[in-house]
Amino acid sequence: MKNKVLMGSIFCIFAACCWGVSGAAGQFLFDHTGITPEWLVSTRTLAVGILMLAFLQIRKGGVFEIWTDKDDRKGIVIFTLGGMLFMQYGYFAAIDHCNAATATVLQYTAPILIVVYLALRNKKLPTLVESIAVAGCLIGTILLATHGDLNNLSLSPLALFWGLLSAVALAFYTIYPTRLLAKYDTMLLIGWSMLIGSFVMHFVHPSWDYAANWDLPGVAAMVFIILFGTMTPYLLFLNGVKYIGPTKSSLFASAEPIASTVVSVVWLKVGLEAMDYLGFVFIVTAVLMLSFIKPKEAKA
């Protein structure tokens, strides 16, 4: 039992770190090779979608089952267009307009948005802990956006817009597919949503239009994003949840913004100010508070 708990903890921490590092790898690609967020998302979702569905087909089969039901077909399209696609694109677009650390923390506000949404839907005030977490998240976001000077934005409007849009999309991505998740394997939903999202993004920037300054570091970063920024952490995190449960898993998932910040500063030499770190602390602390009372879904 102790070995399973230890293994589950390691799985979740490693998965969260991989997610965090993948954002920094995306920033490296934008700066180093000149690719666009549109190309990265269309190519990443295509590759990951194919790999996930192939893995699932080999393991269980039946990957086309979801397309036999009219409501399920409609549901997976809504899930993709309302959640997965803008979660992916918004995140990398925010990175392109600011940096991986800030974009990761902005997207990390999604659990707070879920609390607000549920309170409005149920016409019930949040609990004291939830209210404190919402206030802390709001303060942290304001600090990131203004550095304490409400008359000036320290982030570009586009960075703030895409970062918060990715958080809204992640919140929808977490809330919406309840009915589908009760019927289908999570990996099946993620795999098909990736492929559908890739199909849409190919109208914006097709993957075969890959003109950029590619070299070995650039290719390595791209491979990392596909294999170790999506496939591997996704599988590890799911196994970690099985061993230690959703509450502890969500606590370890907080390693994601921490890893993104450390890698951005050390590897990419991103210059963060004291107000940035303070904003990070407010937001991460707020989400950690919620993790004790609300389990967090695995991400893609």
N, C-alpha and C positions, 0 to 999 in steps of 0.2 A: 504493500500500500504506500509506504514511504517513497519507494522508488518511483511509483506512478505519479505521486504528487510532485516529486523533484523533476521528473521528466516532463510533466505537463507544464510546470513553471518555466522550464528551459525553453520548451516549444513556444510558449506565448511570448516570452521576452524576446527570443530570437526573431519571431515573426514580426513583432512590433518594430524591432530595430531595422529589419529588412524593409518594411514599409517606409520608415523614416528616411533610410539611406536612398531609397528609390527616388524620392523627391529631389534629393541633392544630385543624384545621377541625372535626373531630367534637367536640372539647372545647368549642369556641366555640359550636357548635349546642346542646349540652346546657345550657350556661350562659346563652346569649343567647335561645334560643327556647323552651326547656323541653321539647323532644322527648326521647324515651327511647331508650336503645340498641336496644331491641327494634324500635321503629318505624324507626330509621335502618337497621338491618341488613335488615329485611324489604323496605324500599323500595330501598335501594342494590343488594341482590342481584337484585331484580326488574329494575331498570333496566339494570344491567350485563349480566345474563344475556341479556336481549333484544338489547341492542346488540351483544354479542359474537357471538351466533348469527346475527344479521342480517348483520353484517359478513362472517362466514365463509361464509354461504349465498351472498352476492353474489360473493364472491371465488372460492370453490371448489364450493359446493353440498354436498349429502349430509349435512346436519346431523342427520338422523334415523336415520342408519345405525347408531348405537350401540344403538338400541332394538330392532334386529332379532335380536340375540343374547342368549340367556337369561343367560349368565355375565356379559356386559358390562353388562346392565341391573342385575344384582345388584351388580356392581363399582362402577358410578357412584353408586349409592345409598349403599353403604358408604363410598366416598370422600367423599361429601357429609356424611353424618351423623357420621362419625368424624373428619373433617379440616376441610373448608372451613367448615362451619357454626359449629363452636365456635372455629375460628381467627378468624372474623369477629366473632362475638358476644362471645367472651371478651376480645378486644382492646378493643372499644368499651365493654364493661362495666367493664373495668379502668380505662379512661380516665375513665369516669363516677365511679369511686370514688377516683381519685387524680388523675393528670394524664397528658397525652399522652406526655411525655418518658419517664416511668417505665414506662408501659404498653408503649411501643415497645421499650425496653431489655429488659424482662422477656420479651416475645415473642421477642426477638433471641437468647434462650438456646436456642432450638430446635436449632441445630446441635450443641450440647453434649449435648443429650438423645439425638440420633441416634448420637453416638459411644458413649454409655453403652449404648444399646439394641443396637447392632451388636456391642459387646464381649460382652454377655450372650448374644446369639443365637449368636454364633460360638464362645462359650466361649474367648475369647482376650483377654488383657489389653490395654488400650490402649497405644499407643506412649508414649514419654516426652513428646513434644510434646502428644499428646492428653491425657495425664494432667495435665500442667501447665495446659492449657486448661480442663479440667474443674474443677480446683482453683481456678483464677482466677475462673471463672464462679460457683462456689459462694460464694467470698468476696465477690464483687460483689453477688450476690443477698442475702446476709446483711447486707451494709452497707446496701443499699437498704431492707431490711425492718426493721432494728433500729438503724441509725445507730451501730453499735458497742456498743450496750447490749443484751446478750442477754436481759435481763429484761423488755424492753419492745419492742413493735412500733411503728415509726414509720409504717408503712403499715397501713391497715385490713386486717383478715383477708380481707375480700371483694376488695379490690384485689389483694392477693397471690394469692388463689385464682384469680381470673379471669385475671390476667396469666400465671401459670404454666400454667393450663389452655390458654390460647391458644398457649403455646409447645409444649405436648404435642400439641395439635391440628395445629400447623404441622409438627411432626416427623412425625406420621402422614401428613399431607398430602403430605409430601416423599417418604416411603418407600413408601407403599402402592401408588400407581398405576403401578408399573413395567410391568406387563403391558398396561395400557390405553394407556400412553404409547407403547409399541412398536407399537401398532395404530392409534391415532387422533391427530389433531392436538391439541396441548395446549390450544389455544383452545376446541376442541369440548368437552373435558372440563371446563374452567373455566366455560364458558358454561352447560352443562347443570347443573353442580353449583350454580351461582349460582341458577338457576331452581328447582331442587329445594329448595335451602335457603330460598329466598324462600317457596315453597309452605308449608313447615313453619312458618316464622316468622309467616306470616299468620294462623295459628291462635293465636299469642301476641299479636301486635299488627298488624292489617292496615294496609296502606299508605294506605287511604282514610280511616282515622281519624287525620287529620293536625292535630288541634287543637293549636295552638302560637302563639307570638307571632311570626308570620312578617313579615319586612320585607326590604328589598333586600339587606342584608348576610347575613341568614340564607339567603335563596334562593341568593345567590352562593356561600356556603360549601357548600351542598348540591350545587349544580352542579359545583363544584370537586371534591368527593369522588367524584362519579360519573364525570366526564370526565377530570379530571387527577389524581385519587387512585387510579384503577383502570385505565380503558381506555387512556389515553395512555401512562402509565409501563410498563404491561404490554407494549404493542407495541414501545415504544422499547427496553426491556430485552432483549427477545428478539432484536431486530436488533443490539443492542450485543454480545450473546453471540456472534452469528455473526461479527462483525468482530474481536473481541479474545479470545474464548474464555471458558470458565467461571471459570477461576482469577482472571484480572484483573477480570472482571465482579463476582465475589464481593467483591473488595477494594473496588471502587467502591460496592458495595451498603452498605458500612459508613457511607456518607453518610446513610443513613436515620435512625438514632438521633441522629446529630449534628444533622441538619436539624430533627428533631422537638424536640430540646432547645433549640436556638437560637430557633426560632419560638415555642415555649412560653414561654420567658423573655422575649423581646423583645416579642412581640405580646400574649400572654395574661397576662403579668406573673406567671408561676408562680414562686413562691419556692422555689428549691432550695438545699439546704445543702451544705456541703463534703463530707459523707459521701455525698450523692447523686451528686455529680460523681465522687467516688472509686469508687463502685460502678459507675457508667457506664464508667469507664476500664477497670476489671477485666474487665467483661463484653465490651466491644467489643474489647479486646485479645485476649481468649481466642478470640473468634470469628475475628478476623483471623489468629491463629495457625493455626486449622483451615483457613482458606481457602487456605493454601498447599499443603495436602495433600488437601483434599476439596472438589470443586466444589459450589457452592450452586445449588439450583434456583430458577427464576424464581417469583415469587409473584403472588397476585392481590389 
